Amino acid sequence: MLFRSLASKIPVVIIDSGLQSDKPTSYVATDNFKGGQLAGDHLGQLLGGKGKAIMLRYQVGSASTEEREAGFLDVMKKKFPGIELISSDQYTGATRDSAQQVAQNVVNRFGKDVNGCFAPCEPVTIGLLLALKEKGLAAGKVKLVGFDTGAGSVDALKKGDVQALVVQNPVRMGYLGVMTVVNHLKGKPVEKKIDTGVAVVTAAPSESRRMAAALWYLQATSLLGAIRLRLRHAHVGLGLGFERLRFFEIRNRLPHPV
C-alpha cells in the first residue's frame, strides 16, 4: 500500500519506522543514534568509566536498532576508553525467545567478567534480563540499560533488574506526524526529517511523574481521535509504527526521567 501510494504520487509521511527511500514527504521519528549515545553515556557513568561491557544487536536490516547500536559504540569509543567491549557482534533476532537464547550463550561465556550490558530494543532487553537472572547476575550485579518500554521492561526497571531505559516520545511523534501531513496538504513547507525526542528514565519514583503520565495518556487518546478525523477526509498516505500505540497503555507506569 505504501509503495502504491508513492507510485500514485500521494503524499506520504513516515512515522517511527524508517524506509529505504527518499520519496516520502517527511520522516517523523526518534533520533536513534542519539538514543544509543544516551544509553552509552548512562551505562558508562553507572560503571564509573571502567570495566567490561556487552552490547547485543537486534537483527541485520533494522535501521532504527542499527542506529542505536552505532550511537552506543560511538560514545563507548570516544568517552569511555576504560570500558572494554567484550562482545558487540551477536545478533539476537526478532523475538524474545531468540534473544534469550543468544543472550544465554553470551552470558555463559562472559558472565564472570561482564559489568554492564546494553540492549537496543524491548525483545533484546527482556532476553538479556532473563539470561542474567538465570546466572544470578540481575538486580544490579550486572548493570543493564535497555531501549523502549514494554510491560516487562518497565516492571524490571521498577524492581531494579534494569537500571535504565531509553524511551521515545510517541505522543509528540504522532502529533508532529499528523501536523506534518496537514501542513503539507495546506501547501506549507515541511522538514524532510523531524526529530521527536528521546530520553533516559530510571526507577526514581515521583507522584508528579505519574500525574504527568496520566495526562500523556489522555492526550494520546485524544490525539488518536484527531488522527482519524483528519485523515478520514485527507487523500494522503500515513506510515505509522503501531508499537507506538502499545506504549500508550503503559505510559502511566513509566518511572522517572534522568
C-alpha positions in Angstrom: 0.0 0.0 0.0 2.8 2.4 0.9 4.7 2.0 -2.4 1.4 2.1 -4.3 0.7 5.5 -2.7 4.2 6.7 -3.6 3.8 5.4 -7.2 0.4 7.3 -7.4 2.1 10.5 -6.1 0.1 10.5 -2.9 2.0 12.4 -0.2 3.4 10.0 2.4 4.7 10.9 5.9 6.5 8.1 7.6 6.2 7.9 11.4 8.7 6.0 13.5 9.8 3.2 11.2 12.3 4.1 8.6 12.1 3.4 4.9 14.9 3.0 2.5 13.7 5.7 0.2 13.9 9.5 -0.1 10.4 9.7 -1.8 8.3 10.2 1.3 7.4 13.8 2.1 8.8 13.6 5.6 10.2 11.2 8.1 9.0 11.8 11.7 10.8 9.8 14.3 13.3 9.4 17.1 16.9 10.3 16.6 18.0 6.7 17.2 21.7 7.4 17.0 21.3 10.0 19.8 19.3 7.4 21.8 22.2 5.0 21.5 24.6 7.7 22.6 22.4 8.4 25.7 22.4 4.7 26.6 26.2 4.5 26.2 26.7 7.6 28.3 24.4 6.3 31.1 26.0 2.9 31.2 29.5 4.4 31.2 28.5 6.5 34.2 27.0 3.5 36.0 30.3 1.7 35.6 32.4 4.6 36.6 34.2 4.7 33.3 35.8 1.3 33.7 35.0 -2.4 33.4 33.7 -4.7 30.7 30.5 -4.4 28.8 28.3 -6.3 26.3 26.1 -4.9 23.6 23.7 -7.3 21.9 22.5 -6.5 18.5 18.9 -6.9 17.2 18.9 -8.0 13.5 20.5 -7.1 10.2 18.5 -4.6 8.2 16.7 -3.0 11.2 17.6 0.6 10.6 16.4 2.0 13.9 18.3 -0.5 16.1 21.4 -0.3 13.9 21.5 3.4 14.6 21.1 2.9 18.3 23.9 0.3 18.3 26.1 2.7 16.3 25.4 5.6 18.8 26.2 3.4 21.8 29.5 2.3 20.2 30.4 5.9 19.3 30.1 7.0 22.9 31.9 4.0 24.3 34.9 4.6 22.0 35.1 8.3 22.4 34.1 8.9 26.0 34.8 5.7 27.9 38.1 4.2 26.7 38.4 2.4 30.1 35.4 0.2 29.3 36.2 -2.8 27.2 33.5 -4.2 24.9 33.9 -7.9 25.2 31.0 -8.7 22.9 29.3 -6.5 20.4 28.7 -8.6 17.3 26.0 -11.1 18.3 22.5 -10.7 16.7 19.5 -11.9 18.6 16.8 -12.0 16.0 13.3 -10.5 16.3 11.7 -12.5 19.2 12.2 -12.6 22.9 12.9 -16.3 22.8 15.7 -16.0 20.2 17.1 -13.0 22.1 17.1 -15.1 25.3 18.9 -18.0 23.6 21.6 -15.7 22.2 21.9 -13.8 25.5 22.3 -17.1 27.4 25.2 -18.1 25.1 26.9 -14.7 25.6 26.3 -14.6 29.4 27.5 -18.2 29.8 30.8 -17.2 28.0 31.3 -13.8 29.6 29.2 -13.8 32.8 32.3 -13.9 35.1 33.8 -10.8 33.5 30.9 -8.6 32.4 29.9 -5.5 34.4 27.3 -3.9 32.2 25.1 -4.6 29.1 23.1 -2.6 26.5 20.1 -3.9 24.7 18.9 -1.8 21.7 15.2 -2.7 21.9 12.5 -4.3 24.0 12.8 -8.0 23.0 16.6 -7.9 23.5 16.2 -6.2 26.9 13.9 -9.0 28.1 16.0 -11.8 26.6 19.2 -10.4 28.2 17.4 -9.8 31.5 16.2 -13.4 31.7 19.7 -14.7 30.9 21.2 -12.5 33.6 18.6 -13.8 36.1 19.4 -17.3 35.2 23.0 -16.8 36.2 22.2 -14.8 39.3 23.5 -11.6 37.8 20.4 -9.4 37.8 19.3 -6.9 40.4 22.2 -4.6 39.6 25.0 -7.1 39.8 25.5 -6.5 36.1 24.1 -3.1 35.1 21.5 -3.3 32.3 20.4 -0.4 30.1 17.6 -1.2 27.7 15.7 0.7 25.0 11.9 1.2 24.6 9.1 0.4 27.1 7.1 -2.7 27.3 5.3 -4.0 30.3 8.1 -6.4 31.1 10.9 -3.9 30.9 9.1 -1.3 32.9 8.4 -3.8 35.6 12.0 -4.9 35.6 13.1 -1.2 35.9 10.8 -0.7 38.9 12.2 -3.8 40.6 15.8 -2.8 40.0 16.7 -5.6 37.5 17.1 -3.0 34.7 18.9 0.2 35.7 17.7 2.5 32.9 15.6 2.6 29.8 16.0 4.9 26.8 12.5 5.9 25.8 10.9 7.6 22.8 8.1 10.2 22.8 5.1 8.6 21.0 2.7 11.4 21.7 4.9 14.0 20.1 5.7 11.6 17.3 2.0 11.2 16.5 1.2 14.8 16.8 4.1 16.1 14.6 3.3 13.3 12.1 -0.3 14.5 11.7 0.6 18.2 11.7 3.3 17.5 9.0 0.6 15.9 6.8 -1.8 18.8 7.4 0.8 21.4 6.7 1.9 19.7 3.5 -1.7 19.5 2.3 -2.0 23.2 3.0 1.0 23.9 0.8 3.3 24.8 3.7 6.9 23.7 3.6 7.8 20.7 5.9 11.1 19.4 7.0 12.4 16.2 5.4 13.3 14.7 8.8 11.8 15.6 12.1 13.3 14.5 15.5 10.7 13.8 18.1 12.9 13.4 21.1 14.4 10.7 23.3 15.4 10.4 27.0 16.7 8.1 29.7 14.5 7.1 32.5 15.4 5.4 35.8 13.4 3.9 38.7 13.2 7.0 40.9 9.5 7.3 41.9 7.6 10.6 41.6 3.9 11.3 42.1 4.1 14.3 39.8 5.6 12.0 37.1 2.7 9.6 37.5 0.3 12.5 37.1 2.1 13.7 34.1 2.0 10.2 32.6 -1.8 10.1 33.1 -2.1 13.4 31.2 0.0 12.0 28.4 -2.4 9.0 28.2 -5.4 11.4 27.9 -3.6 13.4 25.3 -2.7 10.3 23.4 -6.3 9.0 23.2 -7.5 12.5 22.1 -4.8 12.6 19.5 -5.8 9.2 18.0 -9.3 10.6 17.6 -7.9 13.7 15.9 -5.8 11.5 13.6 -8.9 9.5 12.5 -10.9 12.7 11.8 -8.2 14.5 9.9 -7.2 11.5 7.8 -10.7 10.4 7.0 -11.1 13.2 4.5 -7.4 13.6 3.5 -6.1 11.9 0.4 -2.8 11.1 1.9 -0.7 8.1 2.9 0.5 7.8 6.5 3.1 5.3 7.6 2.6 4.6 11.4 4.7 2.4 13.7 2.0 0.5 15.6 4.2 -0.2 18.5 3.6 3.5 19.5 0.0 2.6 20.4 1.1 -0.2 22.8 3.3 2.4 24.6 0.2 4.5 25.5 -1.1 1.6 27.5 1.8 1.5 29.9 2.8 5.2 29.9 1.1 5.8 33.2 3.5 3.3 34.9 6.7 4.8 33.4 9.3 5.8 36.1 11.2 9.0 36.5 13.4 10.6 33.8 17.0 11.3 34.4 
